[in-house]
Amino acid sequence: MSASQSEIPLEGRLGALQCHFNWDLEPGRNKLLRIKDMMQDIGTEEGCKWLGHIYNLQGFVHFQLGSIEEARSFFSRAEEAFRRMRGAEEGPWLVVTYGNQAWLHHHQGELAESRACLSKIDVLMTEDPSQDELHPEICAEKAWTLMKFSGEQMLLADDYFQRAIRMQPDVVEWQTSHVLALVNMSKHSGTGFEEDIMEKLRKAKEQDPDNLFLAAVYLQQLAKKGQIDQSGARELATKVLRNPVSSYSGIKPLLWFYRTFTSSDKAVALVEEALKLHPDERYLKRCAALCYKWKIWEKDSRSSQSLIEKGIRAHEELISLYPDSSFMMRIDLANISAKSENTKAKSEKIYKELLEEDLDPAEQQVFFTIYAKHLRFNQQQLKKSIQYHMKAVEIPIKSFHQESSIQALEKIRYNQEVNRFLSRLKDSQK
């Protein structure tokens, strides 16, 4: 440690670190619980190029949720994973991990241990000749982490990926994750799928031919442009079924491809085949529940009672498997239950429970929009439906659900109350 650094108070040095504790990752408890489940579903198979990053994020999330010893364990696992992946004891890839450990020790009053982590970072940074800008390893981890948190942080994630790739263009997993981030951003851009992103996807697939998730996304995007590759999908499905189950395995985008460009029946058949091979995998059960929901809500189709019951059972099991992040699953269960006279009471019970829960603003907005549609189309309660669409719009979060409620209100602008509300909304946006 240099003399000048030793004079800086510990809190000041900690606040200057590049690590999860300093990256403005401040979601509410419900979002943290969803991210915890998301990380668990990614899986930790040996060979995963993002293993160290996964463990670091899991450690941070567990710390924020108050599980200190779990956080400590995950940060240690991150350190071990980076060493295995990089084939070296020390290197700049450990800066973020040491920073996380330094903060954890500080919060626990373990000041000597915190200072020891800071000393390790000092050594790594001294060895780095390009201290004028962040090391590409740090940029890549920050980009990957931001990508997991929210759509609002996608632009920042894109910037950090670009910086990492510009400095170290030969790291395939950075190129792949950057392109996948661009695909996600394009869904919300309003301009459709840009041609240059399609070209980047094509190049990423050539550079990362074994990445089945990337291959499935590529199939999706080709199909959106009218190039539906059924034989490619069948070949990919065979590979996906042979591989370990993970949210990175490619199963979900492949199911979406079948549902959108072939039929929901093929999506259901594929996921049920996968479940026969891996009957205890909760992520597959989540995919199966999604496929049943798609089939039940298929346009111009009348779902059989047996399919509705299958969908209800799948969602009930899912809620037990994801008790900490089951918000949308409960809404889906309520919607499916409303499709049958036998289970309408179950549907109303779930909606009543959600109405009484202390949801965060983003969840409230989602719930109000969906509940408003339920009131309109299942309960024929137009006046009450209008009230909940208005509640959704009034929550100051720009989202798909807010826009959906605005569109629903626009269709009934003949209602004087709705007309006045929309006029006030327009005036407030000027």
DRENPADO-571947 format. One line per 10 residues: number of its first residue (from 0); for each residue x negated, y negated, z negated of C-alpha. Coordinates in nm, 4 decimals, decimal comma. Example, Ala and Ser with C-alpha at 12.3 -4.5 7.8 and 13.67 -1.06 7.14 Angstrom:
residues 2
0) -1,2300 0,4500 -0,7800 ~ -1,3670 0,1060 -0,7140
END
This chain:
residues 430
0) 0,0000 0,0000 0,0000 ~ -0,1384 -0,3409 0,0912 ~ -0,1772 -0,6108 -0,1745 ~ 0,0947 -0,8244 -0,0159 ~ 0,3405 -0,5341 -0,0121 ~ 0,2714 -0,4471 -0,3766 ~ 0,3780 -0,7988 -0,4735 ~ 0,7237 -0,7620 -0,3145 ~ 0,9916 -0,6517 -0,5669 ~ 1,1111 -0,2929 -0,5219
10) 1,4633 -0,4038 -0,4201 ~ 1,3203 -0,6314 -0,1530 ~ 1,1099 -0,3537 -0,0045 ~ 1,4047 -0,1121 -0,0097 ~ 1,6269 -0,3682 0,1625 ~ 1,3805 -0,3971 0,4510 ~ 1,3746 -0,0234 0,5271 ~ 1,5134 0,1308 0,8428 ~ 1,7486 0,3953 0,7017 ~ 2,1171 0,4777 0,6617
20) 2,1487 0,2677 0,3438 ~ 2,0581 -0,0487 0,5401 ~ 2,2490 0,0089 0,8637 ~ 2,5795 -0,1489 0,7565 ~ 2,7565 0,1878 0,7510 ~ 3,0458 0,0935 0,5244 ~ 3,3513 0,3024 0,6125 ~ 3,6215 0,3744 0,3581 ~ 3,6402 0,7012 0,1680 ~ 3,8804 0,8596 0,4186
30) 3,6440 0,7900 0,7083 ~ 3,3517 0,9320 0,5109 ~ 3,5479 1,2524 0,4501 ~ 3,6224 1,2812 0,8234 ~ 3,2548 1,2322 0,9085 ~ 3,1583 1,4962 0,6504 ~ 3,3866 1,7473 0,8242 ~ 3,2635 1,6364 1,1670 ~ 2,9025 1,7012 1,0670 ~ 2,9926 2,0423 0,9279
40) 3,1619 2,1367 1,2569 ~ 2,8555 2,0420 1,4610 ~ 2,6790 2,3323 1,2978 ~ 2,3166 2,3736 1,2047 ~ 2,1928 2,6441 1,4380 ~ 1,8159 2,6639 1,4692 ~ 1,7092 2,4934 1,7888 ~ 1,9599 2,2087 1,7583 ~ 1,7600 1,9007 1,8579 ~ 1,9612 1,6760 1,6259
50) 1,9269 1,8928 1,3135 ~ 1,7229 1,6395 1,1143 ~ 1,9618 1,3578 1,2069 ~ 2,2635 1,5725 1,1092 ~ 2,1148 1,6470 0,7668 ~ 2,0251 1,2806 0,7095 ~ 2,3784 1,1660 0,7893 ~ 2,5269 1,4430 0,5735 ~ 2,3043 1,3321 0,2882 ~ 2,4131 0,9690 0,3220
60) 2,7825 1,0619 0,3394 ~ 2,7562 1,2875 0,0338 ~ 2,5789 1,0085 -0,1559 ~ 2,8549 0,7608 -0,0690 ~ 3,1120 1,0152 -0,1894 ~ 2,9304 1,0517 -0,5217 ~ 2,7757 1,3958 -0,4627 ~ 2,4205 1,3017 -0,5566 ~ 2,2611 1,6466 -0,5753 ~ 2,4127 1,7468 -0,2405
70) 2,2713 1,4257 -0,0918 ~ 1,9285 1,5036 -0,2372 ~ 1,9419 1,8535 -0,0877 ~ 2,0430 1,7304 0,2587 ~ 1,7635 1,4683 0,2675 ~ 1,5129 1,7440 0,1798 ~ 1,6553 1,9630 0,4555 ~ 1,6243 1,6715 0,6999 ~ 1,2558 1,6399 0,6107 ~ 1,1971 2,0133 0,6680
80) 1,3969 2,0146 0,9941 ~ 1,2003 1,7232 1,1424 ~ 0,8721 1,8933 1,0570 ~ 0,9813 2,2174 1,2253 ~ 1,1176 2,0410 1,5334 ~ 0,8174 1,8104 1,5775 ~ 0,5597 2,0747 1,4840 ~ 0,3740 1,8385 1,2507 ~ 0,3678 1,7581 0,8790 ~ 0,3931 1,3799 0,9162
90) 0,5041 1,1354 1,1813 ~ 0,7310 0,8356 1,2503 ~ 1,0319 1,0665 1,2743 ~ 1,0220 1,0866 0,8914 ~ 1,0518 0,7097 0,8317 ~ 1,4329 0,7168 0,8099 ~ 1,4338 1,0268 0,5873 ~ 1,1783 0,8792 0,3466 ~ 1,3816 0,5568 0,3413 ~ 1,6959 0,7472 0,2482
100) 1,5066 0,9319 -0,0256 ~ 1,3615 0,6057 -0,1574 ~ 1,7093 0,4565 -0,1914 ~ 1,8501 0,7680 -0,3582 ~ 1,5675 0,7729 -0,6148 ~ 1,6172 0,4001 -0,6781 ~ 1,9919 0,4405 -0,7378 ~ 1,9184 0,7257 -0,9801 ~ 1,6644 0,5206 -1,1740 ~ 1,3751 0,7368 -1,0481
110) 1,1520 0,4393 -0,9742 ~ 0,8175 0,6217 -0,9521 ~ 0,9623 0,8643 -0,6965 ~ 1,1143 0,5729 -0,5021 ~ 0,7755 0,3988 -0,4866 ~ 0,6121 0,7237 -0,3742 ~ 0,8520 0,7401 -0,0761 ~ 0,7728 0,3775 0,0075 ~ 0,4001 0,4603 0,0043 ~ 0,4604 0,7447 0,2525
120) 0,6450 0,5004 0,4815 ~ 0,3578 0,2500 0,4513 ~ 0,1118 0,5145 0,5700 ~ 0,3321 0,6106 0,8666 ~ 0,3886 0,2493 0,9679 ~ 0,0153 0,1702 0,9405 ~ -0,0562 0,4580 1,1772 ~ 0,1987 0,3188 1,4265 ~ 0,0185 0,0760 1,6616 ~ 0,3393 -0,0879 1,7900
130) 0,4784 -0,2498 1,4760 ~ 0,6303 -0,5423 1,6659 ~ 0,9380 -0,3350 1,7481 ~ 1,1104 -0,0312 1,6022 ~ 0,9544 0,3043 1,6792 ~ 1,1556 0,4966 1,9410 ~ 1,2228 0,7773 1,6880 ~ 1,3896 0,5255 1,4559 ~ 1,5867 0,3688 1,7440 ~ 1,7152 0,7104 1,8527
140) 1,8251 0,8140 1,5046 ~ 1,9972 0,4797 1,4468 ~ 2,1737 0,5073 1,7839 ~ 2,2906 0,8640 1,7161 ~ 2,4172 0,7663 1,3701 ~ 2,6055 0,4563 1,4879 ~ 2,7668 0,6658 1,7624 ~ 2,9300 0,8844 1,4949 ~ 3,0872 0,6002 1,3007 ~ 3,3161 0,3978 1,5229
150) 3,3973 0,2703 1,8695 ~ 3,3073 -0,0803 1,7557 ~ 2,9465 0,0285 1,7009 ~ 2,9122 0,2032 2,0372 ~ 2,7639 -0,1053 2,2084 ~ 2,4988 -0,1286 1,9393 ~ 2,4311 0,2456 1,9707 ~ 2,3917 0,2003 2,3470 ~ 2,1348 -0,0756 2,2894 ~ 1,9278 0,1369 2,0514
160) 1,9386 0,4382 2,2847 ~ 1,8153 0,2192 2,5693 ~ 1,5294 0,0882 2,3549 ~ 1,4267 0,4408 2,2512 ~ 1,4410 0,5738 2,6086 ~ 1,2526 0,2743 2,7478 ~ 0,9623 0,3435 2,5097 ~ 0,9735 0,7237 2,5358 ~ 1,1585 0,8252 2,8547 ~ 1,0707 1,1955 2,8459
170) 1,2907 1,2989 2,5482 ~ 1,5768 1,4909 2,7084 ~ 1,8164 1,4911 2,4098 ~ 1,8031 1,1105 2,3888 ~ 1,8935 1,0812 2,7574 ~ 2,1818 1,3272 2,7138 ~ 2,3280 1,1641 2,4032 ~ 2,3001 0,8204 2,5618 ~ 2,4954 0,9317 2,8680 ~ 2,7626 1,0955 2,6495
180) 2,7902 0,7694 2,4550 ~ 2,8412 0,5832 2,7848 ~ 3,1185 0,8279 2,8794 ~ 3,2932 0,7605 2,5475 ~ 3,2574 0,3867 2,5969 ~ 3,4037 0,4097 2,9475 ~ 3,7267 0,5598 2,8070 ~ 3,7977 0,2299 2,6350 ~ 3,6531 -0,0117 2,8909 ~ 3,9701 -0,0514 3,0956
190) 3,7699 -0,0295 3,4173 ~ 3,7797 0,3468 3,4619 ~ 3,4821 0,5753 3,4981 ~ 3,2038 0,3733 3,6534 ~ 3,0112 0,5237 3,9448 ~ 2,6709 0,4491 3,7920 ~ 2,7674 0,6409 3,4772 ~ 2,8671 0,9364 3,6952 ~ 2,5232 0,9281 3,8520 ~ 2,3606 0,9155 3,5078
200) 2,5717 1,2155 3,4049 ~ 2,4552 1,4066 3,7104 ~ 2,0902 1,3317 3,6342 ~ 2,1322 1,4203 3,2670 ~ 2,2823 1,7550 3,3642 ~ 1,9820 1,8283 3,5877 ~ 1,7405 1,7402 3,3062 ~ 1,9365 1,9285 3,0368 ~ 2,0780 2,2330 3,2215 ~ 2,1348 2,4414 2,9061
210) 2,3548 2,1814 2,7350 ~ 2,7037 2,3319 2,7708 ~ 2,8791 2,0336 2,6127 ~ 2,7246 1,8066 2,8753 ~ 2,8237 2,0548 3,1488 ~ 3,1854 2,0557 3,0274 ~ 3,2003 1,6749 3,0199 ~ 3,0556 1,6685 3,3710 ~ 3,3329 1,9049 3,4893 ~ 3,5889 1,6753 3,3282
220) 3,4621 1,3656 3,4995 ~ 3,4298 1,5348 3,8389 ~ 3,7924 1,6490 3,8062 ~ 3,9039 1,2951 3,7219 ~ 3,7572 1,1929 4,0562 ~ 3,9504 1,4686 4,2354 ~ 3,6702 1,7283 4,2505 ~ 3,8206 2,0176 4,0525 ~ 3,5646 2,2969 4,0168 ~ 3,7633 2,6012 3,8999
230) 3,4824 2,8525 3,9602 ~ 3,2395 2,6290 3,7707 ~ 3,4858 2,6149 3,4819 ~ 3,5170 2,9946 3,4713 ~ 3,1399 3,0357 3,4743 ~ 3,1014 2,7771 3,1985 ~ 3,3756 2,9416 2,9892 ~ 3,1828 3,2713 2,9979 ~ 2,8694 3,0982 2,8681 ~ 3,0585 2,9056 2,5981
240) 3,2224 3,2228 2,4667 ~ 2,8815 3,3908 2,4328 ~ 2,7293 3,1069 2,2302 ~ 2,7658 3,0245 1,8584 ~ 3,0725 2,8158 1,7763 ~ 3,0112 2,4432 1,7301 ~ 3,1762 2,1153 1,8210 ~ 2,8686 2,0744 2,0453 ~ 2,9318 2,4071 2,2211 ~ 3,1479 2,2561 2,4960
250) 3,4694 2,4411 2,4084 ~ 3,6839 2,1310 2,3457 ~ 3,6087 1,9388 2,6700 ~ 3,6500 2,2673 2,8596 ~ 3,9940 2,3220 2,7032 ~ 4,0854 1,9645 2,7976 ~ 3,9779 2,0388 3,1572 ~ 4,2061 2,3450 3,1754 ~ 4,4991 2,1674 3,0138 ~ 4,4723 1,8630 3,2423
260) 4,3754 2,0156 3,5734 ~ 4,5046 2,3724 3,5557 ~ 4,7597 2,4503 3,2851 ~ 4,8063 2,4474 2,9101 ~ 4,8562 2,8250 2,9311 ~ 4,4954 2,8689 3,0518 ~ 4,3682 2,6500 2,7693 ~ 4,5650 2,8582 2,5174 ~ 4,4364 3,1846 2,6711 ~ 4,0740 3,0654 2,6522
270) 4,0910 2,9505 2,2919 ~ 4,2695 3,2695 2,1842 ~ 3,9982 3,4755 2,3556 ~ 3,7364 3,2729 2,1672 ~ 3,9183 3,3362 1,8380 ~ 3,9121 3,7115 1,8994 ~ 3,5330 3,6879 1,9238 ~ 3,4954 3,4456 1,6305 ~ 3,8093 3,4904 1,4129 ~ 3,6764 3,3030 1,1071
280) 3,5488 2,9851 1,2726 ~ 3,7508 2,6891 1,1484 ~ 3,6488 2,4660 1,4399 ~ 3,7986 2,7178 1,6835 ~ 4,1170 2,7216 1,4760 ~ 4,1231 2,3446 1,5132 ~ 4,0899 2,3810 1,8910 ~ 4,3674 2,6433 1,8944 ~ 4,6038 2,4152 1,7022 ~ 4,5269 2,1395 1,9533
290) 4,6105 2,3703 2,2451 ~ 4,9426 2,4732 2,0877 ~ 5,0264 2,1050 2,0361 ~ 4,9486 2,0308 2,4007 ~ 5,1706 2,3199 2,5122 ~ 5,4598 2,2213 2,2835 ~ 5,4511 1,8589 2,3961 ~ 5,4069 1,9355 2,7645 ~ 5,6199 1,7055 2,9755 ~ 5,9480 1,8520 3,1079
300) 5,9048 2,1772 2,9151 ~ 6,1282 2,3328 2,6504 ~ 5,9136 2,5013 2,3905 ~ 6,0233 2,8408 2,2656 ~ 6,0929 2,8917 1,8975 ~ 5,8042 3,1405 1,8804 ~ 5,5579 2,8825 2,0212 ~ 5,6794 2,6171 1,7766 ~ 5,6350 2,8620 1,4888 ~ 5,2866 2,9497 1,6136
310) 5,2000 2,5795 1,6287 ~ 5,3341 2,5232 1,2767 ~ 5,1366 2,8165 1,1335 ~ 4,8182 2,6991 1,3073 ~ 4,8514 2,3471 1,1697 ~ 4,9374 2,4641 0,8192 ~ 4,6237 2,6789 0,8143 ~ 4,4218 2,3893 0,9540 ~ 4,5354 2,1566 0,6743 ~ 4,4124 2,4117 0,4204
320) 4,0771 2,4338 0,6024 ~ 4,0342 2,0546 0,6271 ~ 4,1900 1,9332 0,3002 ~ 3,9821 1,6124 0,2943 ~ 4,0469 1,5002 0,6529 ~ 4,3905 1,6340 0,7408 ~ 4,5696 1,3037 0,8065 ~ 4,6271 1,3535 1,1813 ~ 4,6890 1,7269 1,1341 ~ 4,9757 1,6475 0,8967
330) 5,1249 1,4042 1,1477 ~ 5,0959 1,6685 1,4207 ~ 5,2623 1,9221 1,1906 ~ 5,5484 1,6791 1,1262 ~ 5,5937 1,6161 1,4994 ~ 5,5914 1,9858 1,5869 ~ 5,8299 2,0686 1,3018 ~ 6,0724 1,8047 1,4336 ~ 6,1054 2,0063 1,7573 ~ 6,3149 2,2790 1,5914
340) 6,6385 2,2608 1,3938 ~ 6,4946 2,5224 1,1582 ~ 6,2046 2,3011 1,0516 ~ 6,3366 1,9438 1,0745 ~ 6,3562 1,9228 0,6956 ~ 5,9845 2,0072 0,6776 ~ 5,9152 1,7268 0,9247 ~ 6,1042 1,4675 0,7204 ~ 5,9308 1,5793 0,4007 ~ 5,5865 1,5246 0,5541
350) 5,6822 1,1823 0,6898 ~ 5,8187 1,0825 0,3481 ~ 5,4945 1,1894 0,1795 ~ 5,2859 0,9908 0,4287 ~ 5,5055 0,6835 0,3787 ~ 5,4292 0,6942 0,0082 ~ 5,0535 0,7515 0,0412 ~ 4,7869 0,4849 0,0031 ~ 4,6528 0,4951 0,3593 ~ 4,3740 0,2688 0,4779
360) 4,4730 0,0009 0,7358 ~ 4,3558 0,2007 1,0404 ~ 4,5497 0,5081 0,9256 ~ 4,8534 0,2947 0,8455 ~ 4,8540 0,1561 1,1972 ~ 4,8345 0,5044 1,3517 ~ 5,1086 0,6323 1,1244 ~ 5,3437 0,3361 1,1823 ~ 5,3200 0,3736 1,5616 ~ 5,3835 0,7481 1,5581
370) 5,6566 0,7237 1,2950 ~ 5,8273 0,4494 1,4965 ~ 5,8422 0,6809 1,7982 ~ 5,9779 0,9613 1,5806 ~ 6,2517 0,7303 1,4518 ~ 6,3434 0,6208 1,8036 ~ 6,3414 0,9513 1,9902 ~ 6,4091 1,2140 1,7237 ~ 6,6274 1,0195 1,4793 ~ 6,7867 0,7675 1,7181
380) 6,7212 0,4901 1,4638 ~ 6,6282 0,2023 1,6935 ~ 6,6372 -0,0761 1,4337 ~ 6,4096 0,1090 1,1943 ~ 6,1813 0,2086 1,4810 ~ 6,1399 -0,1580 1,5787 ~ 6,0397 -0,2453 1,2214 ~ 5,7599 0,0122 1,2171 ~ 5,6308 -0,0846 1,5627 ~ 5,6089 -0,4420 1,4331
390) 5,4249 -0,3260 1,1210 ~ 5,1726 -0,1440 1,3427 ~ 5,1160 -0,4532 1,5596 ~ 5,0735 -0,6803 1,2565 ~ 4,7756 -0,4807 1,1272 ~ 4,4813 -0,6786 1,2729 ~ 4,3002 -0,3840 1,4315 ~ 4,2774 -0,3636 1,8102 ~ 4,3408 -0,0017 1,9006 ~ 4,5250 0,2349 2,1304
400) 4,8073 0,2632 1,8754 ~ 4,8490 -0,1122 1,8364 ~ 4,8711 -0,1452 2,2157 ~ 5,1171 0,1459 2,2292 ~ 5,3464 -0,0296 1,9813 ~ 5,3253 -0,3559 2,1774 ~ 5,4220 -0,1696 2,4966 ~ 5,7131 -0,0006 2,3187 ~ 5,8390 -0,3389 2,1996 ~ 5,7985 -0,4942 2,5448
410) 6,0441 -0,2345 2,6797 ~ 6,3159 -0,3577 2,4429 ~ 6,2452 -0,7267 2,4699 ~ 6,6179 -0,7808 2,5276 ~ 6,6488 -0,7465 2,1498 ~ 6,6323 -1,1022 2,0134 ~ 6,4287 -1,0077 1,7059 ~ 6,1761 -0,8277 1,9243 ~ 6,1608 -1,1161 2,1718 ~ 6,0875 -1,3660 1,8935
420) 5,8219 -1,1360 1,7454 ~ 5,6429 -1,0930 2,0791 ~ 5,6591 -1,4648 2,1505 ~ 5,4974 -1,5402 1,8116 ~ 5,2348 -1,2760 1,8836 ~ 5,1525 -1,4349 2,2199 ~ 5,1281 -1,7816 2,0643 ~ 4,8931 -1,6551 1,7902 ~ 4,6573 -1,5122 2,0542 ~ 4,6169 -1,8383 2,2458
END
